[in-house]
Amino acid sequence: MTPRQQLLAVYTGGQPDTVPALADLSYWHAGHGGGKFIPGKTDGANRDKVAALLALHRHTGAAIHVNLGSFYRESFPDPIRVASGIRGESYFHRFETPVGTVEERREWSPVTFSWPITHPMIQGVEDLKVIRYVFERIRYAADWELFHAVDAQVGDLGLPLVQVPYTGLGFFLSRYAGVERTVLLAADEPAEFAATLAAINTAHARACRLLAEGPSQVLIHSDNLSSDTHSPPWVRRYSGDCYRTMTRLAHDCGKPIVTHIDGRLRGLLQATRELGFDGADAATPAPGGDLTPAECRAEAGPGYVLSGGVPPGSFHASVPLRVFDEQVEAWLDLRRQSPALIIAPGDQLPPDGELDRVTRLVARAAAARL
């Protein structure tokens, strides 16, 4: 089977011939002269970088699945004004509306090759009405022409996953407010907080329906979940209805949908499964995460796709190959319990990781017959 066929088999409840091996090499690529990812561009890794990414995947043999593009576009009617761009080493994104203006600012970090948020959009409760005004009026359009182009470009090397937008809680925690301010708003301004989450979730349900009804094969949702910030009770309380809606929309169109859990796993594997997701992308077990591979499968259940398995720090030369191999084999051993398994660096190969270890992982996966 080709990597594409293997991935499709896993995501749709079938059985591949071996455990599929994939990787997100975009972070490594950025750290090795690949250029800055521009947050304001909505096409994932930026279209000019995809060819180089695919060359890295051909070199390592790892399948590709994300950072190939965003297959929807946003637009805003008058009188909303949206502006974004680069000012030196800073990036900004601003919404101007009749009820106020909010702006996000980021600073480029040459250490992490990323854009940490230094000024979130939401500074106080008065900013919530601006966010609601925007999301009550936002419009979405699918870009299936781009999807078909990317799908053809990837070929058998992988499977482009179609990403649907954050939930309201995901936006607050990861982007718009940060963890501390989100918790304070939920406690001090519960009605305003709930109304703003509802406006975002309602808008994003429209985007999810649009993407599920098109030629997508597998959907992926990312709130960048981690149980130390997105505790399972909070996820159920503030995102549960949205997750049920998204997964129902996907399943009504015959599409599997997975979620991106790139942090602590305990409680979230069970919660996301119960809320309708078909699997978890970027799952990182101990020693990087908080569950062993066996505990991941026990919490997820037999039919829930587990994709990930090897902590990103283990790709560094300082980690003995014996230790790396043991971690790879511990994840691959899960295939004896269920074929709902993909192996990958969880979440990404870091810039100081070794590409040769990705190739080594791919070879071991290929030998793990099912």
N, C-alpha and C positions, 0 to 999 in steps of 0.2 A: 504494500500500500504506500501511496505517496504521503508526505506530511499532511497535505490538505485532507486526504481521505481519512487518515488516522484521527485528525482533530474532529472532523465531522462525525465520525463513528462514536467518539467519546461523548461529544456534546449532545448527540441525539439518542443516547442510550444503547448504542451498539457496542461491538467489540473490535478494536483494532488488532493488527497482527502483533505489534509490539507497543510498548508505552510511548506515546508521542513525546518529543522533546522540543521545547520552544524556548525563546529568550526575548527579553526586551533589551536591545543593545543600544538604544537611543542615548542613554545617559553616558555610556562608555564612549560612544561616537562623539558626543559633545565635548567630552574631556580630552579628546585626542584630535583636536583641530577641526571638529565637525561644524563649529559655529554655534552661536547662541540661538536657542529656541526662543522665538518671539511670542510672548503670551498673547498679544493682540491678534495674532493670526489664528484663525480657527481651524486650520488644516493639520492639526496634530504636530508631527515632527517637522512641519514646513515642507512643502512639496519638493523643494529643491534638494532636500536631504534624503529623500526616499531611495533613490538609486544607490547612494553610498551605503545606506542601511542594508539594502538587499544584498549588496556585495559582501558585507560582513556576515550576513546570514548564510550565504553560499559558502563562504570560507569556513565557517564553524559547523555547518550542517544543521543548525538549529532553525526550527520553523519560526515564522514571523506572524504576529497576530494583532498588534496595536501600534499606535503612532504612525499610522499610514494616512490619516486624514480624518476630518470631521465631515460627515456626510449630510449635514443640514446647515442652513444659514438662518441668521436672525435678522429681523428688520423691525423698525420702530416708526410709528406714524408721528406726524406733527401733533403736538409741539415738543415731543421728546427730542433731545439732541444727545448723541453719543459721540464721544471723542476718545481716542486712545493713540498711544505712540511712544516713541523713545525720546528722552531728553538726556543726552550724554549716557551715563550709566544707570539712568532711571527709566522706569516704565510707568505710565499712568493709564487709567481707564476711568472715564467720568460719565455720569448720567446727569443731564440738565433737564429739569421738568418745571412746570408751573408751581409745584409744591415744594421745590427745593433742589439742591444739587449735592451729589455725593461723588467722592473720588477715591479710587484705590491707587496706592503708590507702592512700587517695588524697587529694590536696588539690586543690581547684578552682583553676584558673589563669585569671584574668580576661584574661591576655595571649593565651593560646592557645585559650581557650574549651573547655578539656578538663580531664580529671582525671588528671594524672600520678601514677603509683604511687610513693609515698614509702616504703612498707614492704611488700615482697613477702611472700606467704604462706610461702615456703620460705626459712628462714634457715640451715638446716644439714641434714645427712643425716638427723637424727632426725625431721625433719618429713615425710620421704618416706613413712614408714609411715602417717601420717595421710591423706595424699593417696590412697594405695593403698586404705586402708580405705573411704574415701568412694566411690571410683570402682568398687570391686568390688561396691558395693551400690546405686549410683544407678539410678533408674528414669526412663524417658522415655515421654511420651505426646504424640502429634501433636495439633495444634490446627487441624484443617481447617476448622472453622467460621470462625475468624479469617482463614484463607487465602482462603476463598470471599468473605468480606466485603471484604477488601483487593483481591482480584482484580476484583470488581465496581466498587469505588471507583476503581481505576486505569483500568479500561476500555481504550480503544485508545491511551491516553497512554503506555503502557509495558508492562512485563512483570515482575511480581513474581518475583524469584529466591528460591528457598528455600535458606537457609543451613544447612549442616551444621557441627557443632562442630569446633574446633581438633583437631589431632593432639597427642599428648603433648609432642613437641618444641616445637610452636607455643605451647602453654600455658607451658612452662618459659621459653622465650626472651622471649615478649611479656608474660606475666602473672605466673607463679608464682615465678620466680627471677631473671629478668634474664639478660643475655648472660654476664657474667663468672661469676656463681655457677653457671650451667648448665654452662659449660665446665669449671669446677673439679670439679663433681659427676661429670660424665662421665669425667674423668680420674682422680679420686681414689676414687670409689665406683661403679665401672662396673656391678656386679651390682645394687645398689640402684637406680641410675639406670635401667637397662634394665627392671627389674621394674616400676618406677613408670610409665614410658612405656607398657609393655605393658598395664597396668591401664586407663590412660586410653584407649588406642587400641581396646581390646576393647569398652569401654563405648560409645565414639563410633561404632564400627561398627554397633552396635545402633540408635543414633539415625539413622545414615545409611540403613540398610535401611528403617526406619520412614518416613522422609521420601521415599525413592525409590519406595516402593510406593504412595504416596498420589496425589492429583491434581496434584502438582507438575509443572511443565513443564520447568524448567531448574533444576539445583542449582548452588550456588556454595559453594566452600570457601575459608576464609581463615585462613592462618597468618601473614598480613601478611608475606609472603615478601620478602626482600631478600638478594641473594647475598653481601653483606658480613657478614651475621649468620647467614643460613641458607645456608651454602656448599653448592653442589651435592653434593660428597661427603658432607657431613653429612646432607643431605636424603635421599639414597639410602640411607645407612646406618641412620638412625634413624626416618625416616618412609616409606621406600620401600614396605615391606609394607603399611602403613596406607593409603597413597595407592592402591596397586594394589587393595586391598580396596574402598575407597570408590568408585573409578571402575568396578570390576566390578559392584558393587551397583547403581550408577546405570544402567550400560549394560544390565544384565540386565532392567531395568524400562523400557528404551527411552528413558532420559532422558540428555541431555548434562549434563556437569558441568564447570564452569570453576573456576579457582583465582585468588586475589587476590594479584597480585605488585605491591605498591605501593612498591618500592624498586629496588635495582640488579637488572638483568635478566640480565647475562651468565652463561651456563651454566644458568640456571633455566628459560628458555623450552624449551630442549632437554630438560632433566631432567624437567620436569613433563609434557611431551608424551610422553616415553618411558614415564612412569609411568601414563599412561592419561588424563590430562585432555584436554579438548576445546578449551581456550582459556585465555587469561590476561586477567583483568579488571584495570583500572587501570594498564596498561603505560605507563610514562613514558619516552620516548626523550630523547636529548640535546637541549638542554643541561641539562635537569633530571636525566636518567638517564645511563646509561653506554653505550648503543647508539644508533646512528642508526636512523631508521625502516627503511631498507633492511637494516641488520644485524639488526633485529628479525625481519623476514620471513625472512631467510636462515637464522637460527637456528631459528625456529619451524617452518619448512616451510610448504607451501601450504595445508594443510587446517586448521591450528591457528588458532583465532579470536584475533585481536589486538584488544583493546578498550582504548581510551585515546588516547594520541598527542600530546596538547598539554600541556606542563609547566604546573602550576598558577600558577607565578610569571608566566607570560606573559599572564595575565588582568589583571595590574595595569596601571594607567594609565601607569606609567613606561616600559613596554615599547612601542616604536613599533608602530602597527597594521601597518606593512609587515612587521615581524619576525613578529608574530603570524600574519598571513596566510600568510607563507612556511612557518611551522611547520604550519599547518593543511593547506596544499596538499601538503607533503612526506608527511604521513600519508595523505591522500586518494589520493595517487598510487599507494599500495600496492594499490589496488583493481584496477589493471591486471594485477597478478600473481595476485590471488586475491580472491574475494568474501567471504572469512572475515575481515571487517573492520568495526569499529565505531569511531567517533570520539567522544572525550569529554575533559574535563579529567582528567588522570591525577594524582592519585587523586580529589581533590575540588576544587570551587571554593572558594578560601580567602575569609575574610571581607573581605579588602581587594581581592578581585577584582571585576571589573565584569560585572554581569549582561548588559549590552549585548553584550559579547564572546561570551557564550554564544549569544545570538541570532544573532550574526554567524557563529559556527561552524555553527549549525544551517542557516542559509541556504546556506552554501558546501557543506555536505554534501548538501543537497537538490539542488544543481546537479550533483553528482558522479554522473552516471548510470552504471549498470552494463550 
